[in-house]
């Protein structure tokens, strides 16, 4: 039996797996839960994610990916192995070809770590592609022509910005500021202003379901529960949208300045295309309320969001797996 080619979006926040001929078969958080003493793996993915911040001392929920690269090699390998087994991508006596996406500016050492982790899970051949390029393909852009396409991919650990033309990246930037950094800034803001400690899950919920980064409404309020840092007891406060915009302002200004730098580094002829076509947003961070309007105001170009921003990269791997010749050329 033939092995099935698989595409992996190995993200800091989530892992998505695409199997050729089947589509996206897995979308789970990049989390592994282990017993601290024995190092035994208890859970991986969704089950492990539910344990974040809620485990007893002897159990620890860990994110093995940091800023788009492998922070814990052993746990990343275990996580990949579990996920590949889960989707039955390996068949008897055969090994699949695997395409993995990574940020634009990772080092060769980091690339080798990703390749090695995939090979040790049973891959016959491993291809590495840059995330914004695959996101652009997944978003439906035709990057083969001598015309500029610009993508802004805001993930969990990194924001990748790239201008693409003729199957290549013309100018790009990868900054280690994305969804996770936004969560941390919300936690920091509430801790410093209200002396209240909240967890990652609460911060992420505020970002997704309450934040508005363009024209926040001061009258829009939300109750937040956490631990009072002075008394050590559970406590409740009220925050408004304007405060959350303030909390996220540093992250957003860094993403905007990196995007402007990529635009400055783009040749004039291609810049003219971008003025006409705009920039496409992909990744979970692109769903932040008010982000499109904020970027349009700051960049003075049209800003559009991909049809399926959360799964663009995985869908892009599927398109590339159907064109293995192009992948082979890109790896040379």
C-alpha positions in Angstrom: 0.0 0.0 0.0 1.2 3.5 -0.8 1.9 5.9 2.1 -0.1 9.1 2.0 1.7 12.4 1.6 1.0 14.7 4.5 1.3 18.4 5.1 1.9 19.7 8.7 1.4 23.3 9.9 3.6 23.0 13.0 2.4 26.1 14.8 3.2 27.5 18.2 -0.5 27.4 19.2 -1.9 24.6 17.0 -0.8 21.7 14.8 -2.8 21.1 11.6 -2.3 18.0 9.5 -3.4 17.7 5.9 -3.5 14.3 4.2 -3.4 14.3 0.4 -6.8 13.2 -0.9 -8.5 13.7 2.4 -8.0 17.3 3.4 -7.4 18.6 6.9 -7.7 15.7 9.3 -6.4 17.1 12.5 -6.4 20.6 14.2 -5.2 20.4 17.8 -3.3 22.6 20.3 0.5 22.2 20.4 0.4 21.0 24.0 1.9 17.9 25.8 1.0 17.0 29.4 3.7 15.0 31.3 4.3 13.6 34.8 7.1 15.7 36.2 8.9 12.9 38.0 8.7 10.1 35.5 8.5 12.3 32.3 5.7 10.0 31.2 3.3 11.6 28.6 -0.2 11.7 29.9 -2.0 13.6 27.1 -1.4 15.4 23.8 -3.3 18.1 22.0 -6.9 19.1 23.1 -6.8 16.9 26.2 -3.4 18.3 27.3 -4.6 21.9 26.5 -7.5 21.6 28.9 -4.9 20.9 31.7 -3.0 24.2 31.2 -2.9 26.0 34.5 -5.2 23.4 36.1 -2.8 20.5 36.9 -1.5 19.3 40.2 2.2 19.7 41.0 3.2 16.3 39.6 1.6 17.0 36.2 2.8 19.7 33.8 1.2 20.9 30.6 4.0 22.1 28.2 4.0 23.9 24.9 7.0 22.3 23.1 6.9 25.0 20.3 8.0 28.5 21.0 8.1 31.4 18.5 7.4 29.1 15.6 10.4 26.8 16.3 11.1 23.7 18.5 11.8 24.6 22.1 11.7 21.0 23.4 12.9 18.6 20.8 11.9 15.4 22.6 8.3 16.6 23.4 7.8 17.9 19.8 8.8 14.5 18.5 6.4 12.7 20.9 3.6 15.2 19.9 4.1 14.7 16.2 4.3 10.9 16.6 0.9 10.9 18.5 -0.8 13.1 16.0 0.5 11.1 13.0 -0.6 7.9 14.7 -4.0 9.5 15.4 -4.7 10.3 11.7 -3.2 6.9 10.6 -0.9 8.7 8.1 1.6 5.8 8.3 0.6 2.6 6.6 2.1 -0.9 7.0 5.7 -1.0 5.6 5.5 2.5 4.1 6.6 5.9 5.1 4.9 9.2 4.0 6.5 12.2 2.4 6.0 15.2 4.8 5.8 18.9 4.1 6.3 21.1 7.1 5.9 24.9 7.3 8.2 27.2 9.3 8.7 31.0 9.8 10.8 32.9 7.2 13.8 33.8 9.3 14.6 30.6 11.2 18.2 29.4 11.2 19.5 26.3 9.4 20.0 24.6 12.8 16.3 25.2 13.6 15.3 23.9 10.1 17.4 20.8 10.7 15.7 20.2 14.1 12.3 20.3 12.4 13.5 17.9 9.7 15.0 15.5 12.2 11.9 15.5 14.4 9.8 14.6 11.3 12.2 11.9 10.1 12.2 10.3 13.5 8.4 10.0 13.4 8.8 7.9 10.2 8.9 10.3 7.3 10.4 9.1 4.1 11.2 12.5 2.8 10.8 15.9 4.5 10.2 19.2 2.7 10.4 22.6 4.5 8.5 25.6 3.1 8.2 29.1 4.5 4.9 29.8 6.2 3.8 33.0 4.5 4.4 31.5 1.0 2.2 28.4 1.9 -0.4 30.7 3.6 -0.6 32.8 0.3 -1.1 29.6 -1.7 -3.7 28.4 0.7 -5.5 31.8 0.6 -5.9 31.3 -3.2 -3.2 33.6 -4.4 -1.4 32.8 -7.7 2.2 33.5 -6.8 3.6 32.0 -10.0 3.2 35.2 -12.1 5.5 38.3 -12.1 3.0 40.2 -10.0 3.2 41.1 -6.3 1.1 39.3 -3.7 1.5 40.4 -0.1 0.6 38.3 2.9 0.5 39.1 6.6 0.3 35.8 8.6 -0.3 36.4 12.4 0.0 33.1 14.2 0.5 32.1 17.8 4.3 32.6 18.1 5.3 34.6 15.1 4.0 37.2 12.6 5.3 36.5 9.1 5.1 39.3 6.5 6.1 38.6 2.9 5.8 40.0 -0.6 5.8 37.2 -3.2 6.3 37.0 -6.9 7.2 34.3 -9.4 7.1 31.5 -6.7 9.6 33.3 -4.5 9.8 35.7 -1.6 10.9 39.2 -2.7 11.0 40.9 0.7 9.9 39.5 4.1 10.1 39.8 7.9 9.3 37.4 10.7 8.8 38.9 14.2 8.3 36.9 17.4 5.2 38.9 18.3 1.8 37.4 17.6 -1.2 35.9 19.5 0.8 34.6 22.5 2.6 37.9 23.0 -0.8 39.7 22.9 -2.1 37.3 25.6 1.0 38.0 27.8 0.5 41.8 27.3 -3.1 41.6 28.5 -2.0 39.6 31.6 0.8 42.1 32.3 -1.6 45.1 31.9 -4.2 43.7 34.3 -1.5 42.7 36.8 0.1 46.1 36.8 -3.1 48.2 36.8 -5.4 46.1 39.0 -2.9 43.9 40.9 -4.9 40.9 39.6 -3.4 37.8 38.2 -5.2 36.1 35.4 -4.3 33.0 33.4 -3.5 32.5 29.7 -6.9 31.0 28.9 -8.7 34.1 30.4 -6.3 36.5 28.5 -6.9 34.7 25.2 -10.7 34.8 25.8 -10.5 38.6 26.4 -8.5 39.0 23.1 -10.8 36.9 21.0 -14.2 37.8 22.4 -13.9 41.3 23.9 -11.0 43.3 22.4 -11.5 45.9 19.7 -8.3 47.5 18.5 -9.7 50.2 16.1 -12.4 52.2 17.8 -12.9 50.7 21.2 -16.0 51.6 23.2 -15.2 52.7 26.7 -18.7 51.8 27.7 -18.2 48.2 26.6 -17.2 46.5 29.8 -16.4 43.0 30.9 -16.0 41.2 34.3 -12.6 39.5 34.8 -11.9 37.0 37.6 -8.5 36.2 38.9 -6.3 36.2 42.1 -5.7 39.4 44.0 -1.9 39.8 44.3 -2.2 41.7 47.6 -4.6 39.5 49.5 -3.9 36.3 47.6 -7.7 35.7 47.4 -10.0 35.2 44.4 -11.2 38.6 43.1 -13.2 40.2 40.3 -12.6 43.5 38.4 -14.3 45.3 35.5 -12.3 46.3 32.4 -13.3 48.2 29.2 -12.4 47.9 25.5 -10.2 51.0 25.6 -7.9 49.4 28.2 -7.4 46.3 26.2 -6.5 48.3 23.1 -3.9 50.1 25.3 -2.6 46.7 26.5 -2.2 45.5 22.9 -0.8 48.7 21.5 2.9 47.7 21.8 2.4 44.4 20.0 0.4 46.0 17.2 2.8 48.9 16.7 5.7 46.4 16.3 3.7 44.3 13.7 2.7 47.5 11.8 6.3 48.9 11.8 7.6 45.5 10.5 5.0 45.5 7.8 6.0 49.0 6.7 9.6 47.9 6.6 8.7 45.0 4.2 6.8 47.5 2.0 9.8 49.9 2.0 12.1 47.0 0.8 9.8 46.1 -2.0 10.7 47.2 -5.6 8.6 50.1 -6.9 6.9 48.0 -9.7 5.7 45.4 -7.2 4.7 48.2 -4.8 2.3 49.4 -7.4 0.6 46.0 -7.5 0.2 46.0 -3.7 -1.4 49.4 -3.8 -4.0 47.9 -6.2 -4.4 44.4 -4.7 -3.7 45.1 -1.0 -2.4 42.7 1.7 -4.1 39.5 2.6 -4.4 38.6 6.3 -4.0 35.0 7.5 -3.6 33.2 10.8 -5.6 33.3 14.0 -4.4 36.8 14.9 -6.0 38.2 11.8 -9.4 37.7 13.4 -8.7 40.4 16.1 -11.6 42.8 16.0 -10.8 46.2 14.4 -7.4 45.0 13.0 -8.4 45.4 9.3 -9.5 49.0 9.9 -6.3 49.8 12.0 -4.0 48.4 9.3 -5.8 50.2 6.5 -5.4 53.4 8.3 -1.7 52.8 9.1 -0.6 51.3 5.8 -2.9 53.3 3.4 -3.4 50.2 1.3 -6.4 47.8 1.0 -6.4 45.1 3.7 -8.4 41.9 3.1 -8.8 38.7 5.2 -8.5 35.2 3.7 -11.6 33.1 3.5 -10.3 30.5 6.0 -7.5 32.4 7.9 -7.0 29.7 10.5 -6.5 26.8 8.0 -4.7 28.7 5.1 -1.3 27.2 5.8 -2.6 23.6 6.0 -4.7 24.1 2.8 -1.6 25.5 1.1 0.4 22.3 2.0 -2.3 20.3 0.3 -1.9 22.4 -2.9 1.9 22.0 -2.8 1.6 18.2 -2.2 -0.3 18.0 -5.4 2.7 19.6 -7.1 5.6 17.6 -5.8 7.8 18.7 -8.7 7.5 22.3 -7.6 8.4 21.3 -4.1 11.5 19.4 -5.3 12.6 22.5 -7.2 12.1 24.8 -4.2 14.3 22.6 -2.0 17.3 22.8 -4.4 
